[in-house]
Each structure stands twice: as structure tokens, then as C-alpha cells.
Amino acid sequence: MPSQRIIARFHHTYPDFSLDVDLDLPGRGVTALFGHSGSGKTTLLRLIAGLQHTPQGFLSVNGEIWQEGARLLPTHRRPLGYVFQEASLFAHLSARGNLEYGMRRVARGKAMDRAALDQAIALLGIGHLLERRPHQLSGGERQRVAIARALALQPRLLLMDEPLAALDLARKQEILPYLERLHDELEIPVLYVSHSPDEVARLADTVVMLERGRVMAQGAVGELLTRLDLRLARAHDASAILDGRVRDHDPRYRLTRIDTPAGTLRLAQIERAPGERVWLRIQARDLSLALDEPGTSSIVNILPARVLALEPLEEAQLLVKLGAGADQATPLLAHITRYSADRLGLVEGQELFAQIKAVALME
């Protein structure tokens, strides 16, 4: 069976920029290409798509070689879907017409795969939008149609180039749950370009951090989110990710209990069956610290933890990295004030308790 990996090696020099990457990525799940504007994210994506060329390159997608030096598989023969920042729908066609037009062009006269089209429509929740023209859709709805168009082609790789960048906050919140569904349900690998730590935390399994055309770090999202030498941990919306399974639901209080390596956590009830795997995101700004285990408190999630590191942030803020759980091995982050740190007398190695409100946990 071919290796389920994406191998991408590219070296190319432009007049004012050079890209030099050597990547071995998972052949399933969402890999985020993360970095500042100008770091090389979109250039790398375009090389993978075949929209830009360099003779110094190699690309293999789950065992299929798409480039080996100067030998290139042209873009139209690469089984991929590409979602750009702008939806770029035809204004004179309905949403349905845009979907079918895209499939007809790629199929080159072959019968369209209606099952693939119907699956994409259901996954993106656009069945009620099919007869509307693009001007009758919100920005988030247009982008969902564009993603469905890419998925209806049954690609073996989906490329997404900052698909939320052109949307305002309300539209981003509208579309993010659908992107999370893609993460949960797609069998194919997704390369997702973003400069948003929040999107990376919510959507990615693996992160590649790029800077000036070079790979600065690469690894599992949970590991990179809590590395203090990387800017993901210093962002306003810095988070830690916990892998868990649903234990049970409390219908009286509408809470769900999740077993994680750090301990059992309660959050607002979610529609997941007992035993089902979930990922929990804990934002650093939603975690508070206590030296003694609280007694009667409105905060229901209290985990034993140890201070692993203390790092200064801007002005009067500190970043605290914790090892949580009975084995103190699950990384968490907390943003606190210097005043609070001094009141608690925080030092590395200190044992304490991490407190997380149930309403602050995000699945």
C-alpha cells in the first residue's frame, strides 16, 4: 500500500524572495501553513497546485508523484481542489449552476458524479441556497459554495488559501463550524493557509510555521501551540488543545463530561455520543490559577498542575506554561498579570491548581 504521506521539497529563488522547504506531512487531516504575510505560504501552495513551477522540486501525494525535477504533472491533471480567498462565483449562474459548471469543465464530457455533488452540498449545508445567485448570498455562503465546488470534484488533495481572509468576523463565525465538519469528516488531506492562530487552533491537526520562505517549526498542533519560543503561544487568542472522549451527559444541568489526559472536564452539553473522540480548546485567557484547591466555587473544572515556565509578555502580562493532570504532562497555557504572579509567588516547578469555567471550554 502506498505511503499515506505528502512529500514536498521545493527550492526556488525569486528576485526578492527565496523558498526552500523540505516537508513530510500526513496524508490525512488538516495541515495548517502558518506565518506572516510574505512568509511563503501561498507560494508553497501554488507550487503544490502546479500554478507556479520550479525545476528544483519534488512532490508526492499519498504515493502519486506530481513532480520530480523538471517533470511536472500539469495542474489540470492533478486531482486537487483549490479554494481561494475570494469565492469567484459566476454572477449570472445560481449556486447550483456554479457547482455544475465546475464539474462539467473538469469532467471533460464525462457524466457528473451526482453522489459526490450531493455529499458536498450536505457537508457544507447549502441545499437551501442552490437556486440563489451570488449577489443573494452572504460572503460566508458564497465561500461555502466555493468549497462545495472544490469537493464535488472528488479531489485527492484540498488546498485552501486563507478562505476566511476576505470575511468579516460575523461571516467567519458563520463558516467556521462547516470547516470544522470538513476536519472531522473528510478522508482526504487538506493544506490550509492561515495567519490566524484562532483558525489554526480550531481546525488543524498539524502545523508548519513558515518565515521568509523557511520552515521554522513543524509538528502536531497541540505541541506547537504551547511552545513558548513560537508566536502562537504569545497571541491574544493563544490556546492549548486536549484530546478527549465523551464520558456522559448530565441532562439536568446540560453539561457533558469529557475524559482527557489532564483529567475529566465539564463543558456546555455537546451533541456527541459517549465514547466519541473530541478535541477541546482551552484559551490561555480563560484559565486562572490558585495555590490551594478551591472549595465551594462556581468554577467546576479544577486540575492539579505544575508551573513549567514563566515568560514575560507585553506590558504587565505574563505567559505561564503548565503541566496539568496527575502526571503533570499535559501542556496548558495561562495569560495572567504580573500583579497576580507576584501575589501567588509563582516560580518554576511550583505546584498549584488550574481553573477553567465550563462555559469557556470550546469543542
N, C-alpha and C positions, 0 to 999 in steps of 0.2 A: 504494500500500500504506500503511495507517495507520502512524503513527509508533509504534515499539515502546518507548514510554516511559510512566511513571506520573507524571502531573502532579497534585500535591496542594497546594492552597492553602486554609488554614483560619485563621480568626481568631475566637476566642470567649473571652469573659470570664466567669469564674465568681466567686462571692463572695470566694474566697481564692486564686484562680489564674487566669492567662490563658494561652491558647495562641495563638501567632502563628507560622505556618510557611509557607514557600513552597518546595516541593520539586520537583525534576525528577529522577526516578530511572530506572534501567534497567528495561526491560520484560522482562528475563530475569535469572536468577541470584538470589542471596540478598543482600538489603539488611538490615543489622542496624540497628535503632533502639536506640541505646545511651545509657545515662545512669543517674544515681542514682534511687532511689525518689522519686517526686514530680516528675520532670523532664518528664513529659507523654507518655511512650512509649505507655502503654496508652490514654490519652485519644485520641491521634492514631490508634491502631489502631481504636478503636471508631468514630471519625468516618469512617474509610475503610470500615468494615463497614456503616455506617448505623445502628449501635446507639445512637449519640448524634448529635444534629443541631445545626447552626448555620447560620443563613441566610447567613452570610458565609463561603461555601466554594465551592470548585471541585474536582472530581475527575474525571480522565480516566485510564482504564486501557487502554493499548495501543489508543488511538483511540476507545474507547467512553466516552461521558460518563455518569458515575454521579451527578454532582451539578453543578448550575450555579445558584448562589444558592439561592433557596428551592425550586427544582425538584429533587426528590430521587427517585432510583430506590430503592424500598424494599428493605430488607435481603433479603427472600425472593426478590427478582428479581435480585439481584446474584450473578453466577456466581463465588462465592468459597467457600473452605473456611476454617474458623476452628478453631484448636487452642488450648485454654485451658491454664492451669497444671494444673488437675485434669482427669483423663480424662472424668469424668462419664458413665460407662457405666451402663446399666440392670442392676441387680444380678440380676434374675430372668431375664435373657437370656444366652445364650452369646456369645462373641466374634463368631461368625458372625451370630447374631441381632441384635446391636447394629449390625453393618455393614449388614445388610439392612433393618433398621428405618429407619435414617437415610436410606438410598437411597429407600425407599418414600415417605417423607414428602416428600422433595424432588421426586421424580418425579411426584407427584400422579396416581397411577394408571397412568403410562406404564411400559412394560417396563423393568426394570433393565438397565443395561449390564454384563453379566457380564464382558466383557473388561476394562473399567475396574476392576471389583472384583478380578478375578484379578491384574491388574497391581499394584494397591495391596498386595494380600496378599503377592505375591512380593517387592516392593520393600522392605517392612517385615519380611520374614522371619517371618510369623506363621501360616503354613499349619498348623503342628503345634499351634497354640493355639486353633483355631477352635471346638472343642467345649467349651472350658473357660468357666466362669463367672468374672466379675470377681474374686471372692474367691480364686480359684485362680491368679491371675496376680500377678506382681510389679508394683511400681509402674512400672518401665520397660516391661514387657509391656503393661500397661493403656494407657500413653501411646502405644505403637506401634499398638495397635488404634485409638485415637482419631485418630491421624494417618492411618491407612489409611482410616478412615471419611470423613475430610475429602477425601482424594484420590480415593476411589471416586466422588465426585460430579462428577468431571472439572471442577474449578474452573479459572477463568482467572486466579485470584489466590489464593495461600495465605497466610493470616495466622496467625502463631504467637506467642502471648503468653507468654513465659517458660515454654516447655513442660518445662524441666528444673528449675524452681524448687522444686517440691514433692518432688524426689527426693534421696535421699542420694547420697554420692559413688559408691558401687558401682553403683547404678542408673543414674547419669549416664554412667558409663563403659560400661555395657551398651547404652545407647541412642544415644550419640554416633556410633558407626560407621554406624548406619542414617540418621541425619541427614546425615552426610557423603555417603551414597549419594544422598539427595534432592538435595543440592547438585550432584552430578555428573550425575544422570540426568533431573531434571525440566526440562521445556521452559517451564514457567510461572514467573512471578516469585514470590518468597517475601519477605514482610516479617517479620522475626524480631526480636522484642523481647527484649532481654537486658541485664543489668547485669554480666555475666561477661566480662572480657577474654579468657579462655581460649576460651569459646564463639565469640566474635566472630572470633578469630584462626583457629579451626578451620573455621568454617562460612561466613563472609561473603565476598562479593566487594566490596560497597560498605558504607560505614558512615555513618550520620547520628548525630552526637552532640548530644543534647538536654540543656538545662539550664534549669530554671524556664520551660519552655514555649517556649524559643527554640532555634534551630539554632545551635550553637556551631562546628561544623565538619562538612564533608561531603566524601567523596571515596573513592577506591579504598582497600581495606583495607590494602594494603602501604604506602601513603603515610601514612595516619593512625596506623598502629601505631607508626611511628618518629618522629612529630613530638614533639619534646621539650616543647612547650608544652601538650600534651594528656596527660591522666592515664593513657591506655592504655600509654604508654611507661614510666610510673613504677610500674606494677603489679608485684606479685611475679612474675606469670607473663607479663611483657611478652615480645613476640615480634616477629620480622621474618618476612615471607613472601617466598619466592623462587619465581618461575615457571620451571619447567624441563621438560626432556624426557628420557625414559629413553634412555640410550645402549646399555647392555648389562647382562648379569648375569654374575656370577662364581660358578658353581655350587660350586666348591671351597670358597670362603670364605663362600658365601651372602650376597653383597653385590650391590647394584645401583648402577651409576654413573648419575648424573643430570647432564646439562649445564644449567647455569644462567648468567645474565649475570655472576655473580661468579666462575665457574669450574666445573670438574667436581667433584662431591661424591659420596662413597660413603656409603651407609647400609645398614642391615639389609635383606636382599632383600625386595622387594615384588612382588606379582602384577600387574605391568603390562608390556605389550608394548613392545619397542624402538620409539622414535618417539612413544610416547604422552605426552601432556602431563600433568604433575603439579605440585602445589604443595607446596613444602617449608616447614615452620615451624621456625625456629631460635629457641629461647628465650634471652633475654639471660643468664640464669643459667648456661647451658650453653656459653657462648662465653668462651674465655680469650685472653690477648694475650701476644705475645712480640716483643721488639725485633729479634731475629735469627731467620732462618728455621731452624726446628728440623731437626736431622739425624735420627738414629735416635730414633724416638718411637712410642709406642703410638697417638698421635692421627694419624689418616690424612687428615683434611681440614684443609689449611693454605692460607689465602687471603691474598694481599697486600692491605693496606688502609691507609687514612689516617684519622687522628682528625679528625672534623668538628666535634665539640663535646663539652664536658665539663660535666655538671650535677650538683650535689650531691643526694643522696637523704637518707633519714633516717639519723641517727647517723653511722656510719663508712663509708657506702657512696657510690659514685659511679656515675652513669649516663654511659656513653660511647657516642656515636653515631659510627659508622664508615661510610666509603665503601669498599666492597670491590670486588675484581676488578681486571683490568688497567687499566680506565678509572676506577677508584675511584668508580663511580657507583651501585653497589647498596647501599642503606642496610641496616646491621645495628646491633644494639644489644648492649651488654655491661654487666652489673652487676658491678662489682669493688669491692674495699675501697679506702679512701683509702691504706692502707699499700701496697697493690700499685701504685697510681697513682704514689705518691712513689718507690717503688723503681725503677719504669720511667721516671720523669721525664716523665710524659705531658703533652703540650701540644697545642693545636690545630694541625693541619697536619702533625703527626708521622706518618711512615710506619712501619708495623710489620706484624705478621702476626696474623691471626685464626685461632684453632684451634678445631675442632669435632669432638667424638667422633662416630664413625659411629652409635653406639647412641643418641646424643642427638637425631639428626635425626628429625623426625616428618613423615609424609606424610599 
